[in-house]
Amino acid sequence: MASALLLRHLGFEHAGVWQRSLEQRGFTVAYCDAPRADLSRLDVDSPDLVIALGGPVGVHDGPLYPYLEGVLALVKQRLATGRPLLGICLGAQQIAHALGARVSAMNAKEIGFGPMRLTEAGERSPLRHLGDWPVLHWHGESFALPDGAECLAATDHCPSQAFAIGPNVLGLQCHLEADAKEIEDWLVGHCSELLAAGIDPRTIRADAARYGPELRERADRVFDEWIAGWNAA
């Protein structure tokens, strides 16, 4: 039976709609709650898939939140194996940072639903299933493209939204995994960030209801095709 290990920073930022996809494909799913785990004992070599999830902290916040250095070490260790690794938001930034790419603050936070522009490489990738459908963005930092990576998508605010390194490594700035049915957890959990950014939660709530059902189907197709691609490689 295949196994998936998810590095989680915050309880409600989990596999979301992709939990079902993993289980339907026969994966056992295990979470490591990184802030309170003994990361030195964690095996990131053996799982068939490792997913580095998102969170409200940043790759440069190690002095404030020391556990982040342990997570970065695990990401580097997993990258060295060449085995499947998916990074979402903070997780994608950690992959980029581990590979020497710059991660820095944006001029303004990008929070809410909006479409991405796929590059030519993106149109050939599993992200092609998204088309121009709005996806959930929730980040204030962005990554430069790591050496050897292909840029898959961009927005006006963030020129590097997704990247792939071969068939096995995928970094996503956006939250395709987020379940629109659970958007209230995000709105409450990040209420201070929304207030500071001047973003009305009612807009995100309404957009989640409008775009969520279709986005779930598109996100599932992205995930399934990506898994099939590294299984076939």
One Martini backbone bead per residue (centre of mass of N, CA, C, O) as a GRO file, in nm:
protein
  233
    1MET     BB    1   0.096   0.036   0.022
    2ALA     BB    2   0.069   0.354  -0.006
    3SER     BB    3   0.234   0.662   0.107
    4ALA     BB    4   0.159   0.964   0.308
    5LEU     BB    5   0.329   1.266   0.403
    6LEU     BB    6   0.231   1.541   0.620
    7LEU     BB    7   0.333   1.873   0.663
    8ARG     BB    8   0.210   2.048   0.946
    9HIS     BB    9   0.126   2.380   1.085
   10LEU     BB   10  -0.199   2.374   1.062
   11GLY     BB   11  -0.489   2.222   1.120
   12PHE     BB   12  -0.667   2.347   0.862
   13GLU     BB   13  -0.401   2.283   0.684
   14HIS     BB   14  -0.471   2.035   0.474
   15ALA     BB   15  -0.562   1.815   0.223
   16GLY     BB   16  -0.856   1.814   0.182
   17VAL     BB   17  -0.961   1.721  -0.126
   18TRP     BB   18  -0.701   1.517  -0.136
   19GLN     BB   19  -0.776   1.296   0.060
   20ARG     BB   20  -0.961   1.134  -0.127
   21SER     BB   21  -0.757   1.082  -0.353
   22LEU     BB   22  -0.562   0.919  -0.184
   23GLU     BB   23  -0.759   0.697  -0.084
   24GLN     BB   24  -0.850   0.602  -0.372
   25ARG     BB   25  -0.534   0.521  -0.430
   26GLY     BB   26  -0.433   0.373  -0.147
   27PHE     BB   27  -0.349   0.566   0.069
   28THR     BB   28  -0.172   0.639   0.341
   29VAL     BB   29  -0.235   0.891   0.596
   30ALA     BB   30   0.010   1.114   0.739
   31TYR     BB   31   0.074   1.330   1.013
   32CYS     BB   32   0.287   1.616   1.081
   33ASP     BB   33   0.311   1.826   1.358
   34ALA     BB   34   0.572   2.027   1.346
   35PRO     BB   35   0.579   2.221   1.604
   36ARG     BB   36   0.561   1.934   1.808
   37ALA     BB   37   0.773   1.765   1.678
   38ASP     BB   38   1.021   1.515   1.624
   39LEU     BB   39   1.206   1.568   1.346
   40SER     BB   40   1.462   1.381   1.390
   41ARG     BB   41   1.256   1.108   1.362
   42LEU     BB   42   1.176   1.157   1.072
   43ASP     BB   43   1.054   0.986   0.784
   44VAL     BB   44   1.118   1.101   0.434
   45ASP     BB   45   1.208   0.851   0.248
   46SER     BB   46   0.973   0.622   0.239
   47PRO     BB   47   0.755   0.767   0.130
   48ASP     BB   48   0.584   0.812  -0.168
   49LEU     BB   49   0.475   1.085  -0.028
   50VAL     BB   50   0.538   1.438   0.012
   51ILE     BB   51   0.376   1.706   0.201
   52ALA     BB   52   0.408   2.058   0.205
   53LEU     BB   53   0.244   2.275   0.376
   54GLY     BB   54   0.081   2.538   0.492
   55GLY     BB   55   0.130   2.875   0.647
   56PRO     BB   56   0.179   3.177   0.851
   57VAL     BB   57   0.467   3.138   0.803
   58GLY     BB   58   0.817   3.171   0.723
   59VAL     BB   59   1.129   3.087   0.598
   60HIS     BB   60   1.260   3.338   0.790
   61ASP     BB   61   1.135   3.239   1.095
   62GLY     BB   62   1.338   3.066   1.265
   63PRO     BB   63   1.408   3.256   1.512
   64LEU     BB   64   1.099   3.238   1.609
   65TYR     BB   65   1.062   2.931   1.464
   66PRO     BB   66   1.266   2.666   1.495
   67TYR     BB   67   1.116   2.429   1.344
   68LEU     BB   68   1.173   2.528   1.048
   69GLU     BB   69   1.457   2.407   1.022
   70GLY     BB   70   1.358   2.114   1.029
   71VAL     BB   71   1.180   2.127   0.779
   72LEU     BB   72   1.399   2.211   0.578
   73ALA     BB   73   1.569   1.956   0.617
   74LEU     BB   74   1.348   1.762   0.511
   75VAL     BB   75   1.323   1.881   0.231
   76LYS     BB   76   1.613   1.829   0.148
   77GLN     BB   77   1.606   1.525   0.192
   78ARG     BB   78   1.381   1.465  -0.011
   79LEU     BB   79   1.513   1.586  -0.263
   80ALA     BB   80   1.760   1.384  -0.262
   81THR     BB   81   1.577   1.132  -0.355
   82GLY     BB   82   1.362   1.210  -0.600
   83ARG     BB   83   1.095   1.200  -0.474
   84PRO     BB   84   0.786   1.276  -0.416
   85LEU     BB   85   0.703   1.638  -0.407
   86LEU     BB   86   0.480   1.863  -0.234
   87GLY     BB   87   0.416   2.217  -0.249
   88ILE     BB   88   0.230   2.450  -0.036
   89CYS     BB   89   0.320   2.748  -0.038
   90LEU     BB   90   0.523   2.724   0.201
   91GLY     BB   91   0.625   2.457   0.079
   92ALA     BB   92   0.724   2.586  -0.187
   93GLN     BB   93   0.917   2.787  -0.053
   94GLN     BB   94   1.096   2.568   0.078
   95ILE     BB   95   1.192   2.443  -0.181
   96ALA     BB   96   1.318   2.693  -0.306
   97HIS     BB   97   1.509   2.753  -0.069
   98ALA     BB   98   1.658   2.477  -0.072
   99LEU     BB   99   1.754   2.558  -0.388
  100GLY     BB  100   1.837   2.886  -0.365
  101ALA     BB  101   1.591   3.053  -0.377
  102ARG     BB  102   1.409   3.331  -0.360
  103VAL     BB  103   1.236   3.465  -0.069
  104SER     BB  104   0.973   3.717  -0.066
  105ALA     BB  105   0.811   3.996  -0.026
  106MET     BB  106   0.536   4.149  -0.115
  107ASN     BB  107   0.361   4.437  -0.171
  108ALA     BB  108   0.106   4.241  -0.149
  109LYS     BB  109  -0.139   4.058  -0.065
  110GLU     BB  110  -0.269   3.735  -0.181
  111ILE     BB  111  -0.623   3.724  -0.130
  112GLY     BB  112  -0.817   3.494  -0.289
  113PHE     BB  113  -1.001   3.470  -0.579
  114GLY     BB  114  -0.816   3.366  -0.878
  115PRO     BB  115  -0.662   3.355  -1.165
  116MET     BB  116  -0.435   3.197  -1.380
  117ARG     BB  117  -0.145   3.197  -1.583
  118LEU     BB  118  -0.044   2.989  -1.817
  119THR     BB  119   0.206   2.845  -1.939
  120GLU     BB  120   0.329   2.638  -2.162
  121ALA     BB  121   0.406   2.434  -1.945
  122GLY     BB  122   0.128   2.443  -1.800
  123GLU     BB  123  -0.038   2.335  -2.048
  124ARG     BB  124   0.131   2.048  -2.017
  125SER     BB  125   0.023   2.019  -1.744
  126PRO     BB  126  -0.194   1.948  -1.487
  127LEU     BB  127  -0.291   2.259  -1.481
  128ARG     BB  128  -0.479   2.255  -1.736
  129HIS     BB  129  -0.749   2.197  -1.566
  130LEU     BB  130  -0.794   2.501  -1.477
  131GLY     BB  131  -0.737   2.719  -1.658
  132ASP     BB  132  -0.937   3.018  -1.564
  133TRP     BB  133  -0.998   2.927  -1.287
  134PRO     BB  134  -1.052   3.008  -0.979
  135VAL     BB  135  -0.828   3.041  -0.707
  136LEU     BB  136  -0.667   3.006  -0.399
  137HIS     BB  137  -0.525   3.276  -0.230
  138TRP     BB  138  -0.254   3.284   0.049
  139HIS     BB  139  -0.019   3.539   0.032
  140GLY     BB  140   0.303   3.744   0.102
  141GLU     BB  141   0.490   3.551  -0.055
  142SER     BB  142   0.763   3.471  -0.284
  143PHE     BB  143   0.916   3.288  -0.551
  144ALA     BB  144   1.173   3.195  -0.710
  145LEU     BB  145   1.315   3.021  -0.957
  146PRO     BB  146   1.452   2.737  -0.963
  147ASP     BB  147   1.687   2.551  -1.062
  148GLY     BB  148   1.538   2.347  -1.314
  149ALA     BB  149   1.272   2.495  -1.337
  150GLU     BB  150   0.928   2.525  -1.422
  151CYS     BB  151   0.707   2.755  -1.516
  152LEU     BB  152   0.337   2.740  -1.489
  153ALA     BB  153   0.255   3.020  -1.333
  154ALA     BB  154   0.061   3.337  -1.311
  155THR     BB  155   0.032   3.672  -1.189
  156ASP     BB  156   0.025   4.004  -1.145
  157HIS     BB  157   0.145   3.974  -0.839
  158CYS     BB  158   0.273   3.675  -0.933
  159PRO     BB  159   0.514   3.534  -1.146
  160SER     BB  160   0.538   3.275  -0.931
  161GLN     BB  161   0.302   3.006  -0.881
  162ALA     BB  162   0.452   2.761  -1.035
  163PHE     BB  163   0.640   2.443  -1.021
  164ALA     BB  164   0.869   2.216  -1.194
  165ILE     BB  165   1.069   1.907  -1.126
  166GLY     BB  166   0.983   1.726  -1.312
  167PRO     BB  167   0.754   1.471  -1.209
  168ASN     BB  168   0.813   1.491  -0.866
  169VAL     BB  169   0.809   1.818  -0.851
  170LEU     BB  170   0.575   2.041  -0.677
  171GLY     BB  171   0.486   2.395  -0.684
  172LEU     BB  172   0.236   2.581  -0.489
  173GLN     BB  173   0.095   2.883  -0.408
  174CYS     BB  174  -0.170   2.773  -0.417
  175HIS     BB  175  -0.500   2.630  -0.292
  176LEU     BB  176  -0.618   2.341  -0.416
  177GLU     BB  177  -0.686   2.180  -0.141
  178ALA     BB  178  -0.902   2.357  -0.058
  179ASP     BB  179  -1.207   2.353   0.113
  180ALA     BB  180  -1.486   2.540   0.066
  181LYS     BB  181  -1.649   2.412   0.311
  182GLU     BB  182  -1.389   2.527   0.509
  183ILE     BB  183  -1.354   2.847   0.498
  184GLU     BB  184  -1.416   2.936   0.791
  185ASP     BB  185  -1.151   2.848   0.915
  186TRP     BB  186  -0.983   3.057   0.761
  187LEU     BB  187  -1.133   3.319   0.845
  188VAL     BB  188  -1.079   3.278   1.149
  189GLY     BB  189  -0.774   3.195   1.163
  190HIS     BB  190  -0.714   3.476   0.964
  191CYS     BB  191  -0.845   3.745   1.073
  192SER     BB  192  -0.602   3.936   1.126
  193GLU     BB  193  -0.493   3.937   0.838
  194LEU     BB  194  -0.744   4.049   0.701
  195LEU     BB  195  -0.759   4.312   0.858
  196ALA     BB  196  -0.472   4.420   0.785
  197ALA     BB  197  -0.544   4.393   0.460
  198GLY     BB  198  -0.849   4.477   0.398
  199ILE     BB  199  -1.027   4.207   0.397
  200ASP     BB  200  -1.330   4.069   0.309
  201PRO     BB  201  -1.473   3.773   0.404
  202ARG     BB  202  -1.735   3.781   0.228
  203THR     BB  203  -1.596   3.748  -0.044
  204ILE     BB  204  -1.467   3.470   0.002
  205ARG     BB  205  -1.725   3.319   0.078
  206ALA     BB  206  -1.873   3.367  -0.192
  207ASP     BB  207  -1.651   3.245  -0.378
  208ALA     BB  208  -1.651   2.962  -0.259
  209ALA     BB  209  -1.944   2.900  -0.346
  210ARG     BB  210  -1.901   2.958  -0.655
  211TYR     BB  211  -1.611   2.787  -0.711
  212GLY     BB  212  -1.569   2.521  -0.545
  213PRO     BB  213  -1.699   2.276  -0.695
  214GLU     BB  214  -1.532   2.303  -0.959
  215LEU     BB  215  -1.251   2.315  -0.829
  216ARG     BB  216  -1.249   2.033  -0.714
  217GLU     BB  217  -1.249   1.883  -0.985
  218ARG     BB  218  -0.993   2.013  -1.101
  219ALA     BB  219  -0.797   1.940  -0.869
  220ASP     BB  220  -0.825   1.634  -0.898
  221ARG     BB  221  -0.705   1.620  -1.186
  222VAL     BB  222  -0.434   1.732  -1.118
  223PHE     BB  223  -0.348   1.522  -0.904
  224ASP     BB  224  -0.388   1.261  -1.067
  225GLU     BB  225  -0.191   1.334  -1.299
  226TRP     BB  226   0.061   1.369  -1.129
  227ILE     BB  227   0.072   1.087  -1.010
  228ALA     BB  228   0.077   0.935  -1.279
  229GLY     BB  229   0.346   1.061  -1.375
  230TRP     BB  230   0.536   0.947  -1.141
  231ASN     BB  231   0.460   0.651  -1.179
  232ALA     BB  232   0.562   0.642  -1.490
  233ALA     BB  233   0.873   0.739  -1.452
   0.00000   0.00000   0.00000
